[in-house]
């Protein structure tokens, strides 16, 4: 039976993904269409969530920002998951020198605070764009998945079905792909759920600092703009803040439910 928290989390994530999928098609205005005669207007029939300092429609900006945030988070999580699982499972299964090299590389990357490493990479680029942002987030994004996959592979390589597969003469890559990786995906999926929320927060933080995509309607850029008008209106900062909070809360609730579901000790 589903818990209320799980239903709330699924509803929040469903709303965000729906907004990302069809929201821009239903947005009443171009998110970058300026109308200085209607700058900083309160919510009205024409602009349901009001306008920003340039007269851009806040609802349209939030909807287009949802698509961008979901695209960035999904891309980074997918790339990091594939790299992390491939590298970590291979290191854990093989052991020896490969395991030592991979783990020392992970230790080096973990020695730097994640967002500071992202900032350093983006600061090198003359004009940071979407591609630079994705690269910066993936550089250290795979480490958590690799460490988790490696820990799972260390235990799985001694299991009877893996020993039997090796006894049949299967090559190492087939044992990994057919027997080890499928059995370690449960914790990885839970990690990916929390990782999705983490990427949204980091991307918003970088955009808030002006190092995100060169688009004015990212949630972080909208929050940055809103902080300049907090004494006039809280609306500009509240709208993207609520969007980010909805993603994070939804991922946490769904992630907790998946962890309980996939962990046999809690069934």
C-alpha positions in Angstrom: 0.0 0.0 0.0 1.4 3.4 -1.0 2.3 5.8 1.7 1.0 9.4 1.5 4.5 10.7 1.1 5.1 8.5 -1.9 2.0 9.7 -3.6 2.9 13.3 -2.9 6.4 12.8 -4.2 5.1 11.1 -7.4 2.6 13.9 -7.9 5.2 16.6 -7.5 7.6 14.9 -10.0 4.8 14.1 -12.3 3.8 17.8 -12.4 7.4 18.9 -13.0 7.9 16.4 -15.9 4.5 17.3 -17.3 5.5 21.0 -17.2 8.8 20.2 -18.9 7.1 18.1 -21.6 4.1 20.2 -22.6 4.5 23.5 -20.6 6.5 25.4 -23.2 3.9 24.5 -25.8 1.2 26.0 -23.6 3.2 29.0 -22.4 1.3 32.2 -23.3 4.4 34.2 -24.3 8.0 33.8 -25.4 10.1 33.6 -22.2 12.5 36.2 -23.6 9.9 38.6 -25.1 10.4 41.9 -23.4 7.7 44.5 -22.7 9.2 47.3 -20.7 5.9 49.1 -20.4 4.6 46.2 -18.3 7.7 45.5 -16.2 7.3 44.1 -12.6 3.5 43.8 -13.0 1.5 41.9 -10.4 -0.4 38.7 -11.5 -3.3 39.5 -13.8 -5.4 37.9 -16.5 -2.8 38.6 -19.1 0.2 37.5 -16.9 -1.0 34.8 -14.4 2.3 35.0 -12.4 3.1 38.6 -13.3 6.2 39.9 -15.1 9.9 40.4 -14.4 12.1 43.5 -14.6 12.0 43.4 -18.4 8.3 42.7 -18.7 8.8 39.0 -19.6 6.0 36.7 -18.5 7.0 34.9 -15.4 4.8 31.8 -16.1 6.3 31.3 -19.5 9.8 31.6 -18.0 9.0 29.1 -15.3 7.7 26.6 -17.8 10.6 26.9 -20.2 12.9 26.7 -17.2 11.3 23.4 -16.1 12.2 21.9 -19.5 15.8 23.1 -19.3 16.2 21.9 -15.7 14.8 18.5 -16.4 16.9 18.1 -19.6 20.1 19.1 -17.7 19.4 16.8 -14.7 18.3 13.8 -16.8 21.4 14.1 -19.1 23.9 14.5 -16.3 22.3 11.6 -14.3 22.2 9.3 -17.3 25.8 10.0 -18.4 27.1 9.8 -14.8 25.2 6.6 -14.1 26.4 4.8 -17.2 30.0 5.9 -16.6 29.9 5.2 -12.9 28.3 1.8 -13.2 30.7 0.7 -16.0 33.8 1.9 -14.2 32.8 0.9 -10.7 31.5 -2.6 -11.5 34.6 -3.4 -13.6 36.9 -2.2 -10.8 35.0 -4.1 -8.1 34.8 -7.3 -10.2 38.4 -7.2 -11.4 40.0 -6.0 -8.2 43.8 -5.6 -8.0 45.5 -2.7 -9.8 42.4 -1.6 -11.7 40.4 -1.3 -8.4 43.2 0.7 -6.8 43.6 3.1 -9.7 39.8 3.8 -9.9 39.4 4.2 -6.2 42.4 6.6 -5.9 40.9 8.6 -8.8 37.6 8.8 -7.0 39.4 9.9 -3.8 41.1 12.7 -5.7 37.8 14.0 -7.2 36.0 13.7 -3.8 38.8 15.7 -2.2 37.5 18.8 -4.0 34.1 20.2 -2.9 31.8 19.3 -5.9 30.5 22.8 -6.7 33.9 24.4 -6.4 35.2 21.9 -9.0 32.3 22.8 -11.2 33.0 26.5 -10.7 36.7 26.0 -11.6 35.8 24.2 -14.8 33.3 26.7 -15.9 35.5 29.6 -15.0 38.1 28.4 -17.6 35.5 28.8 -20.4 35.3 32.2 -22.0 31.6 32.0 -22.5 30.1 29.1 -20.4 27.3 27.5 -22.3 25.1 24.4 -21.9 27.7 22.1 -23.2 30.3 23.4 -20.7 27.8 23.0 -17.9 27.0 19.4 -18.7 30.7 18.6 -18.9 31.4 20.3 -15.6 28.6 18.4 -13.8 29.6 15.0 -15.3 33.3 15.4 -14.4 32.6 14.4 -10.8 29.0 13.3 -11.1 30.0 9.7 -11.9 32.1 9.2 -8.7 29.2 8.4 -6.4 27.7 5.8 -8.8 31.2 4.2 -9.3 31.8 3.8 -5.6 28.3 2.3 -5.0 28.6 0.0 -8.0 32.1 -1.1 -6.9 30.9 -1.9 -3.4 28.0 -4.0 -4.8 30.3 -5.8 -7.3 32.7 -6.8 -4.5 30.0 -8.8 -2.9 28.4 -10.1 -6.1 31.6 -11.5 -7.5 31.6 -14.1 -4.8 28.0 -15.2 -5.2 27.3 -18.7 -6.5 25.6 -17.7 -9.8 28.7 -15.6 -10.7 31.0 -18.4 -9.8 28.9 -20.8 -11.9 29.1 -18.4 -14.9 32.9 -18.2 -14.7 33.0 -22.0 -14.4 31.1 -22.2 -17.7 33.9 -20.3 -19.4 32.0 -17.0 -20.0 34.3 -14.1 -20.6 34.6 -11.4 -17.9 32.6 -8.8 -19.8 29.6 -11.2 -20.3 29.7 -12.1 -16.6 29.7 -8.4 -15.7 27.0 -7.5 -18.2 24.7 -10.5 -17.7 25.1 -11.3 -14.0 26.8 -8.6 -12.0 25.4 -5.3 -13.3 21.7 -6.4 -13.4 21.9 -7.4 -9.7 23.4 -4.1 -8.5 21.0 -1.7 -10.3 18.5 -1.5 -7.3 20.7 0.8 -5.2 21.9 2.6 -8.3 18.3 3.6 -9.2 17.8 5.0 -5.7 21.1 6.9 -6.0 20.0 8.3 -9.3 16.7 9.6 -7.8 18.6 11.6 -5.2 21.2 12.5 -7.8 18.5 14.1 -10.0 17.6 16.5 -7.2 21.2 17.2 -6.5 21.9 18.2 -10.1 18.9 20.5 -10.2 20.3 22.3 -7.1 23.8 22.6 -8.4 22.7 23.8 -11.8 20.5 26.4 -10.2 23.4 27.5 -7.9 25.7 27.9 -10.9 23.1 29.8 -12.9 22.5 32.0 -9.8 26.2 32.9 -10.0 26.0 33.6 -13.7 27.9 30.5 -14.8 25.0 28.5 -16.2 23.5 28.4 -19.7 23.3 31.9 -21.2 19.6 32.0 -20.9 17.6 34.3 -18.6 14.9 31.9 -17.8 16.8 29.2 -16.0 15.5 28.8 -12.4 18.8 29.9 -10.9 18.9 33.0 -13.1 15.4 33.8 -12.2 16.2 33.6 -8.5 19.2 35.8 -9.0 17.1 38.4 -10.7 14.5 38.1 -8.0 16.9 38.8 -5.2 17.4 42.3 -6.6 13.7 43.1 -6.0 13.1 41.4 -2.7 12.1 44.8 -1.1 9.6 45.4 -3.8 8.2 41.9 -4.4 9.0 38.4 -3.2 7.3 36.9 -6.2 10.2 36.9 -8.6 12.4 34.8 -6.2 9.6 32.7 -4.8 8.4 31.3 -8.2 11.7 29.5 -9.1 12.3 28.7 -5.5 9.1 26.8 -5.3 9.9 25.0 -8.5 13.3 23.9 -7.2 11.8 22.8 -3.9 9.1 20.8 -5.6 11.7 18.8 -7.6 13.9 18.2 -4.5 11.0 17.2 -2.3 9.5 14.9 -4.9 12.9 13.2 -5.6 13.5 12.7 -1.9 10.0 11.2 -1.2 10.2 8.9 -4.3 13.8 7.9 -3.5 12.8 7.0 0.1 10.0 4.9 -1.2 12.2 3.1 -3.8 14.9 2.4 -1.1 12.3 0.8 1.1 10.9 -1.1 -1.8 14.2 -2.4 -3.1 15.8 -3.2 0.3 14.7 -6.7 1.3 15.4 -5.9 5.0 12.6 -3.3 5.1 9.9 -5.4 3.3 
